[in-house]
Amino acid sequence: MKIEPITVSQLNKYVKDKVAEDEYLNNVFVKGEISNFKHHYTGHMYFTLKDEKSLIKCIMFKSQTATLNFVPKDGMKVNVLGTVSVFERDGVYQIYCKAMQEDGVGDLYTKYQELKKKLELEGLFDEKYKKKIPFMPEKIGVLTSKTGSVIRDIINVSTRRNPNVYLRLYPVPVQGEGAGERIADAIKFMNKNKLADVIILARGGGSLEDLWPFNEEVVARAIFESKIPIISAVGHETDFSISDFVADLRAPTPSAAAELAVTDVYELKNKLFNYENRFRIILKKKLEIMKMRFEKCMNSRFFKEPMSLTNDASVKLDNGVKRLENSIKAKIKDYKIRAVETMTKIDMMSPLKTLSRGYCLVENENGIIKSSKKLKKDMIINIKFEDGNTDAKII
């Protein structure tokens, strides 16, 4: 008898139906620690619930999340009420959560918060200690796993932006026991041997446990003591590790870190080309303006008739001299008229003028004698006439 095989879909549906028949699985109350939490843009929440030995996937639809009085995060311990069912497409079983309550914070998350607070109080996160990322670094050090998508993404982005970029990979474990010490040693080695101008510290996304090496104090202090600027690109954009706060620059993803570290030479060339064109246009306009000014100057009267200015000045000088001469002549004429008038007045007052009318002037050695009382017997006097004088004696 030939047995006909069933499809995968049929098998998954069968398992789903069997699980749905179990009344206990239709209403389970489970406690565990949240990991790989994702709040989808649709409003649904996807996460993993785990304990020390096992884990199970969970989903909480948007209609159920409205009842939450807290924001779920990685590391939180919660109690979940829901139904266990099979997702036929992927053949996995998961809890469809109806309600969730906080049951405390996981140990790792508590350690994370305590270390973050301690280092923040010590000043390891202060902006004043952040080093500037070089604009055009010659050597870029990359600390990450030598396999996986992270290094491939960094290489692809970096070479796309600058084909001549020099990447120096220092392979380090990015999760697991001892990874933190290895990462710290790699940072110190890079600094001691001056192997890079900037360092990218990177790994892909993961749970809080997966990212834990980047939350260790030894890594944080190695980053802070590094003389080489460090870009931290750990996990996804929503993941924050201690290394992100201590590093000189935080990138949301490893690919973004490569973009921040490697200058896009094509964009730079385009900017330079645009600057060149702008300068060329500005210079052309400047030359046109200068040419117009030159032509205006050359067409001006002073360039066409260079002596016109001198001639105009000469005419002005002649006119000034002429006005000055006329002024002097007028002044002289005026002075002559006034002199004649003055001389006429003086002449009218002159004693000689009086003598011409028949009068005489009597004098002695003391001057003119104006009164007969001044005369004495035998006094010798001088009598002055119009045409001469003679001496006389008073008898």
Secondary structure, 3 states (H helix, E strand, C coil): CCCCCCCHHHHHHHHHHHHHHCCCCCCEEEEEEEEEEEECCCCCEEEEEECCCCEEEEEECHHHHCCCCCCCCCCEEEEEEEEEEEECCCCEEEEEEEEEEEEEECHHHHHHHHHHHHHHHHCCCCHHHCCCCCCCCCEEEEEECCCCHHHHHHHHHHHHHCCCCEEEEEECCCCCCCHHHHHHHHHHHHHHCCCCCEEEEEECCCCCCCCHHHHCHHHHHHHHHCCCCEEEEECCCCCCCHHHHHCCEECCCHHHHHHHHCCCHHHHHHHHHHHHHHHHHHHHHHHHHHHHHHHHHHCCHHHHCCCHHHHHHHHHHHHHHHHHHHHHHHHHHHHHHHHHHHHHHHHHHCHHHHHCCCCCEEEECCEECCCHHHCCCCCEEEEECCCCEEEEECC
